[in-house]
Amino acid sequence: MKQGDIIIYACVIIGAGIGLMLDQAFPGVLVGLGLGYLIKHALYKNKEN
């Protein structure tokens, strides 16, 4: 498992937790997934080339 993938998974889990507190788990997962991809891209955009 790559380091960038761990960031995405962590954001998904955090988003799901926040979504469960607001009684909307699935939208929370989707927001966490989107944020995870954005953070991964911001941190690793130069290392992939």
Secondary structure, 3 states (H helix, E strand, C coil): CCHHHHHHHHHHHHHHHHHHHCCCHHHHHHHHHHHHHHHHHHHHCCCCC
